Amino acid sequence: MREHDPAYIRGLLEEWRQGDANAFAALYSVTYRKLCGHAYERLKDIYLTQDAVTETYLIAGEEQKPEHVSLVPWLAGICDSVCDKLLRYSGDSKEKPKAGFAEPEVPQLDEDTAEQMLYNILDTLGMEQNTVPLQNLNIYMSYRRQRSRLMTLIVWIMAAMIFFLPLLLIRPNMTLEKTSNADEAGRPVYTVRVNSIPEIYSVTATIGKDQMPVYQEGGAVYTIRPTQDGVMQVTVTADNRRSVRGSVLVDREDTEPPRLVKRSVDDNNSVTLTLTDESGVDFSGISGSNSKGKAVKPLSVNERTGEVTFAYPSEKIAVSVPDRTGNVLRLILNP
């Protein structure tokens, strides 16, 4: 059985010394079950057990508990002396005390019997009878034990939060580097090395909206083999959902400018250029200018088909088409 708050027990003892019967009854409600179990382990008789427990409280009522001894061990010592005396009277003086409190196998005292024992003890000690019934005291003491367990649980939870909270805020560390090897298509391969106290939840890589394949090579080493060129965003996320990000420009050793696949003129007096490039055409960078240096913008751009449409020129227009690695195709659109 869990013991109560020592400060609360000390307060009850002080009130008992001042003759408070309810304080004595509260201490009795905390300890009588333990003493009954302890005495029964020695005496093996329920009626002798009740006599021993009653005598224990009578002796305790005449004595004053020492300052540096806990309540239960103090009562247990008195109970052992009473049991020794009863065993000698019964002729079984060779029975030796058992240390500590074993789990009692004695039938639990019903509250009426325990209440009557308390009445007899207070009456013999010449104290007034308790005004709070033992049943109510048992309920209250059980409530205090449950509250004590709850407070202990709260303290442990708070301690755990103080210990683990820093772990929830720790971000992983990441190094992203290009390896000396390339894949079959000549694209670069990248290695991600992770250093993290929390476990790694995921490592992802994207170029635009497309996911790039990521392979775990070891416990904290990952390989990324991008399937296209562009700015690759790499995100490492730990189990605590904290993450770190990095980016790198992915490109092959491309020294060739974009290539004009087709040039066509439609009925709407426009010119459509179909373009392609191994590292990807930078469609946002396509520009044109007339002989006076005035900018000429495309009418439309279709990145999916690689088509760029200009209005049919009334004069010569110089068109620049860059790719994602800095190579530029220069074209002249004549009237």
SEZAGU-840284 format. One record per residue: residue in three letters; x, y, z of N, C-alpha, C in turn. Coordinates in pm, whole numbers, padded with zeros to 5 digits, always signed. Layout:
N
ALAXYZXYZXYZ...
This chain:
335
MET+00084-00120+00000+00000+00000+00000+00088+00125+00000ARG+00054+00221-00080+00131+00342-00091+00114+00426+00035GLU+00223+00476+00095+00216+00560+00212+00176+00701+00172HIS+00121+00775+00269+00073+00909+00243+00187+01010+00256ASP+00153+01133+00222+00248+01243+00230+00301+01251+00373PRO+00434+01244+00392+00491+01249+00528+00449+01374+00605ALA+00440+01488+00536+00399+01612+00604+00256+01599+00657TYR+00170+01533+00579+00032+01513+00624+00027+01422+00746ILE+00107+01315+00744+00113+01223+00857+00167+01294+00981ARG+00270+01377+00965+00325+01450+01080+00219+01542+01141GLY+00138+01603+01055+00031+01689+01107-00071+01611+01187LEU-00107+01491+01138-00202+01407+01214-00143+01364+01348LEU-00012+01331+01349+00052+01291+01474+00050+01404+01575GLU+00075+01526+01529+00074+01641+01619-00065+01664+01677GLU-00167+01650+01592-00305+01666+01641-00343+01554+01737TRP-00291+01433+01712-00318+01320+01801-00258+01348+01939ARG-00134+01400+01942-00070+01430+02071-00150+01533+02151GLN-00226+01615+02078-00309+01714+02147-00446+01660+02183GLY-00465+01527+02163-00588+01462+02204-00699+01459+02102ASP-00667+01483+01975-00768+01484+01870-00799+01340+01828ALA-00921+01293+01861-00960+01155+01830-00973+01132+01681ASN-01017+01234+01606-01030+01217+01460-00893+01200+01394ALA-00791+01268+01448-00655+01252+01394-00606+01110+01421PHE-00632+01059+01543-00594+00922+01576-00666+00824+01483ALA-00796+00848+01461-00873+00760+01374-00821+00764+01230ALA-00777+00882+01184-00722+00893+01049-00594+00812+01037LEU-00506+00819+01140-00384+00739+01139-00417+00590+01144TYR-00518+00556+01221-00563+00417+01230-00610+00367+01093SER-00688+00450+01020-00741+00408+00890-00628+00387+00789VAL-00517+00458+00806-00404+00444+00715-00327+00314+00740THR-00324+00269+00865-00229+00164+00903-00289+00031+00946TYR-00417+00027+00981-00465-00096+01046-00463-00217+00952ARG-00486-00198+00823-00484-00312+00732-00344-00371+00723LYS-00243-00284+00717-00106-00334+00712-00071-00410+00839LEU-00109-00356+00952-00077-00423+01078-00150-00556+01089CYS-00274-00563+01040-00347-00689+01044-00276-00794+00958GLY-00234-00756+00840-00162-00849+00754-00030-00893+00815HIS+00042-00798+00875+00171-00828+00938+00154-00923+01057ALA+00055-00893+01141+00033-00978+01260-00015-01118+01220TYR-00099-01127+01117-00148-01257+01076-00036-01345+01022GLU+00061-01286+00953+00176-01362+00906+00251-01425+01023ARG+00244-01363+01138+00312-01417+01255+00226-01515+01333LEU+00098-01483+01346+00013-01556+01439-00075-01663+01373LYS-00106-01648+01248-00187-01744+01172-00325-01766+01232ASP-00376-01664+01301-00508-01676+01364-00574-01539+01360ILE-00695-01532+01306-00759-01404+01285-00795-01336+01416TYR-00833-01414+01517-00873-01353+01644-00752-01304+01722LEU-00644-01383+01723-00521-01335+01784-00469-01211+01712THR-00488-01209+01581-00445-01093+01502-00518-00967+01547GLN-00649-00977+01565-00725-00861+01611-00679-00816+01749ASP-00650-00912+01837-00600-00877+01971-00465-00807+01961ALA-00377-00859+01873-00243-00801+01861-00250-00659+01806VAL-00336-00638+01708-00347-00504+01650-00405-00406+01752THR-00506-00450+01825-00564-00364+01928-00458-00327+02032GLU-00381-00426+02079-00277-00400+02179-00170-00307+02124THR-00139-00321+01995-00038-00235+01933-00080-00088+01941TYR-00206-00059+01910-00251+00081+01914-00262+00132+02057LEU-00294+00044+02150-00300+00086+02290-00161+00128+02339ILE-00060+00046+02303+00077+00081+02343+00122+00208+02272ALA+00090+00218+02143+00128+00338+02067+00061+00462+02125GLY-00062+00445+02175-00132+00559+02234-00069+00609+02362GLU+00005+00522+02431+00072+00561+02555+00213+00614+02530GLU+00268+00582+02415+00404+00624+02384+00401+00744+02289GLN+00519+00800+02263+00532+00909+02167+00628+00864+02059LYS+00584+00872+01935+00667+00825+01825+00796+00906+01817PRO+00912+00840+01806+01039+00912+01789+01036+00997+01662GLU+01114+01105+01663+01111+01202+01553+01159+01142+01421HIS+01263+01059+01425+01327+01014+01302+01285+00873+01262VAL+01169+00829+01305+01118+00697+01268+00984+00715+01199SER+00967+00647+01087+00840+00656+01014+00730+00585+01092LEU+00608+00627+01066+00493+00577+01142+00477+00425+01130VAL+00477+00373+01007+00449+00230+00988+00558+00142+01049PRO+00689+00168+01023+00791+00086+01090+00784+00093+01243TRP+00748+00208+01296+00736+00221+01442+00623+00132+01495LEU+00507+00136+01429+00397+00050+01470+00431-00098+01448ALA+00505-00127+01342+00542-00265+01315+00631-00321+01425GLY+00722-00238+01478+00808-00283+01588+00727-00315+01712ILE+00629-00230+01742+00542-00257+01857+00463-00385+01833CYS+00412-00400+01711+00332-00518+01677+00414-00646+01691ASP+00541-00643+01649+00627-00761+01661+00643-00800+01808SER+00662-00699+01894+00676-00729+02038+00549-00792+02094VAL+00434-00740+02052+00307-00797+02098+00290-00939+02047CYS+00325-00963+01919+00314-01098+01864+00407-01195+01935ASP+00530-01150+01967+00621-01237+02043+00559-01279+02174LYS+00496-01183+02242+00434-01215+02371+00319-01314+02354LEU+00236-01295+02253+00125-01386+02230+00172-01525+02191LEU+00282-01532+02115+00336-01661+02076+00392-01736+02196ARG+00454-01662+02287+00507-01728+02409+00391-01783+02492TYR+00285-01706+02502+00170-01752+02580+00104-01874+02517SER+00112-01880+02381+00050-01993+02313+00142-02114+02306GLY+00267-02100+02355+00361-02211+02357+00442-02225+02230ASP+00430-02133+02134+00506-02140+02008+00610-02030+02007SER+00700-02035+02103+00799-01929+02119+00911-01937+02016LYS+00918-02047+01939+01025-02061+01839+00992-01987+01708GLU+00870-01941+01694+00833-01865+01573+00914-01737+01568LYS+00979-01709+01457+01063-01591+01444+00991-01485+01361PRO+01013-01358+01393+00947-01252+01316+00998-01250+01173LYS+00911-01211+01086+00948-01193+00946+00971-01045+00920ALA+01080-01016+00851+01115-00877+00824+01020-00818+00720GLY+00986-00689+00742+00906-00619+00643+00761-00664+00644PHE+00687-00621+00544+00545-00652+00533+00521-00743+00415ALA+00484-00867+00440+00445-00958+00332+00301-00928+00295GLU+00263-00965+00176+00125-00946+00135+00035-01035+00223PRO-00058-00975+00294-00141-01054+00386-00235-01147+00310GLU-00243-01268+00359-00341-01362+00306-00459-01375+00401VAL-00462-01292+00503-00570-01293+00600-00693-01230+00538PRO-00811-01283+00567-00933-01215+00521-00937-01072+00572GLN-00971-00979+00484-00972-00839+00523-01080-00815+00629LEU-01043-00731+00727-01141-00696+00829-01254-00617+00765ASP-01377-00653+00798-01487-00569+00752-01486-00440+00832GLU-01545-00337+00776-01537-00204+00838-01607-00198+00973ASP-01710-00282+00991-01779-00283+01121-01685-00332+01231THR-01610-00442+01201-01515-00495+01299-01404-00395+01326ALA-01351-00335+01217-01245-00236+01234-01294-00116+01313GLU-01421-00074+01289-01480+00039+01363-01494+00005+01511GLN-01534-00119+01541-01549-00159+01681-01414-00162+01751MET-01310-00213+01681-01176-00214+01738-01130-00071+01770LEU-01155+00022+01678-01117+00161+01701-01192+00218+01821TYR-01321+00186+01833-01401+00233+01947-01340+00184+02078ASN-01305+00055+02083-01248-00003+02206-01113+00061+02239ILE-01030+00087+02136-00898+00146+02159-00912+00286+02217LEU-00999+00369+02155-01016+00506+02205-01075+00506+02346ASP-01167+00415+02368-01230+00408+02501-01127+00369+02607THR-01041+00270+02577-00940+00225+02672-00837+00336+02698LEU-00803+00413+02594-00706+00523+02609-00767+00644+02678GLY-00899+00641+02702-00964+00754+02769-00982+00874+02678MET-00986+00851+02546-01005+00960+02451-01150+00965+02409GLU-01192+01085+02364-01325+01096+02308-01335+01013+02180GLN-01456+00973+02149-01476+00894+02027-01467+00985+01903ASN-01419+00927+01794-01408+01004+01671-01546+01041+01619THR-01557+01160+01565-01686+01207+01510-01698+01178+01360VAL-01586+01144+01295-01589+01108+01154-01587+00957+01143PRO-01689+00894+01083-01692+00746+01074-01569+00692+01000LEU-01529+00572+01039-01411+00510+00977-01432+00491+00827GLN-01554+00459+00786-01581+00441+00644-01548+00568+00565ASN-01589+00683+00621-01560+00811+00554-01410+00839+00552LEU-01342+00803+00662-01198+00823+00666-01129+00735+00562ASN-01173+00611+00546-01113+00523+00446-01131+00579+00306ILE-01250+00632+00278-01276+00690+00146-01185+00810+00124TYR-01172+00895+00227-01089+01015+00213-00942+00979+00194MET-00895+00879+00271-00755+00840+00259-00727+00778+00122SER-00824+00703+00070-00808+00648-00064-00800+00760-00167TYR-00882+00862-00147-00878+00977-00237-00741+01046-00232ARG-00686+01060-00111-00554+01125-00097-00446+01042-00167ARG-00455+00909-00155-00356+00826-00222-00364+00842-00374GLN-00488+00842-00426-00505+00859-00571-00453+00995-00616ARG-00481+01098-00536-00432+01232-00571-00281+01236-00566SER-00222+01168-00469-00076+01164-00458-00016+01095-00580ARG-00079+00984-00625-00031+00916-00745-00041+01008-00866LEU-00151+01081-00876-00170+01172-00989-00063+01282-00989MET-00037+01338-00869+00065+01443-00861+00202+01388-00897THR+00230+01265-00852+00358+01204-00888+00369+01185-01039LEU+00258+01140-01100+00257+01123-01246+00280+01255-01317ILE+00216+01362-01267+00232+01494-01328+00376+01540-01317VAL+00438+01515-01200+00579+01555-01182+00668+01480-01280TRP+00643+01349-01296+00723+01270-01391+00702+01318-01535ILE+00579+01352-01569+00552+01401-01704+00625+01533-01728MET+00620+01623-01627+00688+01751-01642+00839+01732-01653ALA+00893+01639-01572+01037+01611-01581+01074+01555-01718ALA+00988+01466-01769+01014+01409-01901+01008+01516-02009MET+00914+01609-01995+00903+01718-02093+01026+01807-02090ILE+01075+01836-01968+01194+01919-01956+01313+01849-02022PHE+01319+01715-02007+01432+01641-02064+01419+01627-02215PHE+01296+01597-02262+01279+01565-02403+01246+01686-02489LEU+01204+01799-02427+01167+01915-02507+01279+01962-02599PRO+01405+01968-02549+01512+02009-02643+01522+01918-02765LEU+01493+01787-02745+01500+01695-02859+01395+01728-02964LEU+01281+01784-02917+01175+01819-03011+01212+01940-03096LEU+01311+02017-03051+01348+02139-03122+01474+02123-03206ILE+01539+02009-03194+01665+01990-03265+01640+01963-03413ARG+01708+02038-03497+01701+02015-03641+01816+01923-03683PRO+01793+01841-03786+01903+01760-03837+02002+01846-03915ASN+02125+01798-03925+02227+01863-04008+02243+01783-04137MET+02270+01853-04247+02278+01786-04376+02391+01847-04459THR+02465+01760-04528+02559+01807-04629+02518+01746-04763LEU+02512+01832-04865+02470+01791-04999+02586+01818-05094GLU+02635+01714-05159+02750+01732-05247+02736+01646-05372LYS+02798+01695-05478+02798+01623-05605+02911+01523-05605THR+02882+01399-05645+02985+01296-05649+03062+01303-05780SER+03171+01229-05784+03253+01228-05907+03194+01135-06013ASN+03096+01052-05975+03036+00959-06070+02914+01021-06137ALA+02879+00970-06251+02759+01014-06321+02680+00890-06360ASP+02548+00912-06385+02467+00798-06426+02485+00770-06575GLU+02409+00672-06625+02427+00627-06763+02398+00738-06864ALA+02310+00830-06828+02274+00938-06919+02366+01059-06904GLY+02467+01044-06820+02560+01154-06801+02516+01256-06699ARG+02405+01232-06631+02358+01326-06530+02438+01308-06401PRO+02457+01415-06324+02534+01405-06200+02457+01329-06092VAL+02532+01271-05999+02477+01199-05884+02516+01276-05759TYR+02421+01287-05665+02444+01367-05544+02435+01277-05420THR+02518+01311-05321+02519+01238-05193+02474+01331-05081VAL+02381+01282-04998+02334+01355-04881+02382+01281-04757ARG+02456+01350-04672+02501+01293-04545+02428+01366-04432VAL+02368+01287-04343+02281+01343-04239+02341+01316-04102ASN+02337+01417-04017+02377+01404-03877+02260+01452-03792SER+02198+01360-03718+02077+01396-03644+02066+01311-03519ILE+02029+01375-03406+02003+01299-03282+01870+01224-03294PRO+01757+01291-03331+01636+01214-03359+01655+01129-03485GLU+01579+01022-03495+01584+00937-03613+01533+01016-03735ILE+01584+00978-03853+01542+01045-03976+01409+00986-04023TYR+01314+01074-04048+01182+01031-04094+01180+01016-04246SER+01237+01115-04318+01235+01107-04463+01341+01197-04523VAL+01385+01161-04644+01473+01245-04727+01407+01252-04864THR+01373+01373-04908+01305+01390-05036+01381+01490-05122ALA+01366+01474-05254+01428+01565-05349+01330+01595-05461THR+01316+01722-05497+01223+01761-05602+01290+01861-05696ILE+01252+01853-05822+01286+01957-05921+01153+02004-05976GLY+01120+02130-05945+00985+02177-05976+00885+02100-05893LYS+00789+02038-05959+00690+01957-05888+00720+01808-05897ASP+00832+01773-05960+00863+01632-05983+00954+01578-05873GLN+00920+01457-05824+01001+01389-05724+01120+01321-05792MET+01237+01336-05733+01357+01269-05781+01382+01144-05696PRO+01436+01037-05755+01460+00913-05678+01571+00932-05576VAL+01544+00886-05452+01640+00892-05342+01664+00751-05291TYR+01792+00714-05275+01827+00579-05230+01909+00590-05102GLN+01872+00510-05001+01950+00508-04877+02065+00410-04892GLU+02186+00461-04882+02306+00378-04899+02357+00325-04765GLY+02327+00395-04659+02372+00354-04525+02283+00418-04422GLY+02323+00407-04296+02239+00460-04190+02210+00608-04204ALA+02307+00686-04249+02290+00831-04259+02339+00885-04392VAL+02348+00800-04493+02397+00841-04625+02290+00807-04729TYR+02257+00906-04812+02155+00889-04914+02212+00935-05049THR+02169+00867-05156+02211+00902-05291+02090+00949-05370ILE+02108+01059-05443+02001+01114-05526+02047+01109-05671ARG+01964+01051-05758+01993+01043-05900+01884+01119-05976PRO+01902+01250-05994+01799+01328-06062+01779+01284-06206THR+01656+01289-06250+01621+01245-06386+01603+01361-06482GLN+01621+01483-06433+01610+01599-06519+01695+01712-06462ASP+01714+01813-06541+01793+01928-06498+01703+02031-06431GLY+01766+02119-06357+01693+02224-06289+01743+02241-06147VAL+01678+02327-06072+01714+02350-05932+01649+02241-05847MET+01730+02159-05784+01680+02048-05702+01675+02090-05555GLN+01556+02077-05495+01536+02105-05354+01541+01973-05276VAL+01629+01967-05175+01644+01847-05093+01597+01880-04952THR+01509+01796-04897+01455+01818-04763+01479+01694-04677VAL+01541+01714-04561+01563+01607-04463+01475+01636-04343THR+01388+01541-04309+01293+01558-04198+01320+01451-04092ALA+01331+01494-03965+01354+01402-03854+01221+01357-03795ASP+01227+01258-03704+01105+01207-03642+01031+01314-03562ASN+01102+01416-03513+01036+01523-03439+00974+01627-03533ARG+00974+01595-03664+00915+01677-03770+00991+01808-03793ARG+01108+01821-03734+01195+01933-03767+01272+01896-03893SER+01295+01995-03981+01356+01963-04109+01461+02067-04146VAL+01545+02028-04241+01647+02117-04297+01642+02101-04449ARG+01665+02210-04520+01654+02208-04666+01782+02259-04730GLY+01806+02212-04849+01918+02258-04929+01882+02251-05076SER+01955+02324-05161+01925+02323-05303+02055+02320-05383VAL+02046+02271-05506+02162+02263-05594+02111+02265-05738LEU+02188+02327-05827+02154+02328-05968+02201+02199-06033VAL+02108+02124-06088+02139+01997-06153+02153+02021-06303ASP+02268+01985-06359+02285+01994-06503+02395+01899-06548ARG+02383+01855-06669+02490+01774-06727+02599+01868-06781GLU+02707+01811-06824+02813+01892-06885+02768+01930-07026ASP+02674+02022-07031+02610+02060-07156+02675+02188-07209THR+02740+02179-07321+02802+02298-07383+02732+02336-07512GLU+02625+02264-07545+02553+02290-07670+02431+02377-07643PRO+02405+02474-07730+02285+02557-07715+02161+02480-07754PRO+02044+02533-07726+01920+02469-07771+01919+02452-07923ARG+01841+02356-07969+01837+02324-08112+01698+02355-08168LEU+01699+02419-08287+01574+02448-08354+01530+02324-08431VAL+01419+02268-08390+01369+02146-08455+01284+02180-08576LYS+01204+02285-08564+01110+02316-08672+01073+02463-08665ARG+01053+02519-08784+01004+02656-08795+00885+02656-08890SER+00772+02711-08844+00652+02708-08928+00579+02842-08921VAL+00511+02874-09028+00431+02996-09037+00285+02955-09052ASP+00198+03006-08967+00057+02967-08976-00024+03076-09043ASP-00156+03052-09055-00245+03143-09128-00271+03273-09052ASN-00235+03273-08924-00259+03392-08844-00142+03490-08848ASN-00058+03472-08949+00059+03559-08963+00149+03556-08839SER+00177+03435-08793+00268+03415-08680+00371+03310-08716VAL+00481+03314-08646+00590+03219-08668+00607+03136-08541THR+00606+03004-08558+00622+02914-08443+00755+02842-08455LEU+00833+02850-08345+00962+02783-08336+00948+02664-08242THR+00988+02546-08288+00988+02427-08202+01133+02402-08160LEU+01156+02402-08027+01292+02399-07972+01311+02279-07881THR+01435+02236-07866+01468+02127-07774+01609+02148-07722ASP+01637+02088-07605+01772+02096-07546+01785+01986-07443GLU+01901+01928-07433+01922+01816-07341+01908+01859-07195SER+01957+01977-07163+01946+02023-07025+01819+02101-06999GLY+01742+02126-07104+01615+02195-07090+01622+02339-07136VAL+01526+02377-07217+01518+02516-07265+01465+02604-07152ASP+01531+02719-07133+01483+02816-07035+01382+02906-07104PHE+01256+02861-07109+01153+02934-07184+01128+03074-07129SER+01146+03090-06999+01123+03222-06941+01228+03323-06984GLY+01344+03274-07034+01452+03363-07074+01454+03395-07222ILE+01358+03341-07300+01355+03367-07444+01318+03514-07468SER+01394+03579-07553+01369+03721-07581+01398+03751-07727GLY+01342+03864-07773+01367+03910-07910+01382+04061-07913SER+01446+04113-08018+01462+04258-08031+01470+04293-08179ASN+01416+04412-08216+01422+04456-08355+01551+04532-08379SER+01563+04589-08497+01687+04656-08534+01714+04780-08450LYS+01609+04836-08391+01626+04954-08305+01649+04916-08159GLY+01658+04784-08130+01683+04738-07994+01558+04729-07908LYS+01439+04747-07972+01315+04737-07896+01281+04590-07872ALA+01243+04561-07748+01213+04422-07710+01088+04372-07782VAL+01096+04248-07826+00982+04182-07888+00954+04053-07809LYS+00837+04045-07751+00803+03929-07669+00728+03825-07749PRO+00741+03696-07713+00664+03592-07781+00516+03608-07756LEU+00436+03568-07855+00291+03568-07834+00249+03459-07736SER+00315+03343-07744+00279+03231-07656+00398+03138-07641VAL+00397+03064-07530+00503+02965-07501+00436+02837-07454ASN+00471+02724-07513+00418+02594-07470+00539+02507-07432GLU+00567+02502-07302+00686+02428-07257+00671+02279-07281ARG+00548+02229-07277+00527+02085-07295+00567+02040-07435THR+00530+02121-07537+00563+02085-07675+00692+02150-07724GLY+00745+02245-07644+00867+02315-07685+00845+02420-07791GLU+00721+02471-07801+00687+02566-07907+00681+02709-07853VAL+00743+02800-07931+00740+02943-07899+00689+03015-08023THR+00587+03100-08006+00525+03167-08121+00546+03318-08113PHE+00597+03374-08222+00612+03520-08236+00516+03571-08343ALA+00483+03697-08336+00408+03760-08445+00498+03767-08570TYR+00434+03750-08687+00515+03751-08811+00585+03886-08822PRO+00717+03882-08836+00792+04007-08829+00772+04096-08952SER+00762+04224-08930+00761+04321-09038+00901+04371-09067GLU+00991+04340-08979+01133+04371-08996+01213+04261-08929LYS+01340+04264-08947+01426+04158-08892+01422+04161-08739ILE+01409+04042-08682+01406+04029-08536+01514+03928-08494ALA+01597+03968-08395+01698+03879-08339+01639+03811-08215VAL+01640+03680-08213+01581+03602-08103+01691+03527-08029SER+01689+03532-07896+01783+03458-07811+01707+03351-07734VAL+01757+03227-07741+01693+03114-07672+01797+03049-07580PRO+01792+03073-07446+01889+03012-07354+01842+02875-07306ASP+01938+02794-07262+01902+02671-07193+01933+02688-07044ARG+01914+02583-06967+01929+02595-06822+02073+02591-06775THR+02165+02570-06867+02307+02569-06828+02382+02690-06882GLY+02308+02786-06940+02371+02909-06985+02406+02916-07131ASN+02385+02810-07208+02408+02814-07353+02293+02887-07421VAL+02324+02959-07529+02223+03042-07595+02221+03015-07744LEU+02102+02992-07796+02080+02980-07941+02033+03115-07991ARG+02098+03166-08097+02059+03298-08153+02002+03275-08293LEU+01883+03329-08315+01810+03313-08441+01774+03451-08497ILE+01755+03455-08631+01707+03575-08697+01575+03542-08766LEU+01473+03616-08732+01343+03603-08800+01334+03715-08903ASN+01331+03677-09029+01322+03774-09137+01177+03790-09182PRO+01141+03906-09236+01004+03928-09285+00974+03831-09401
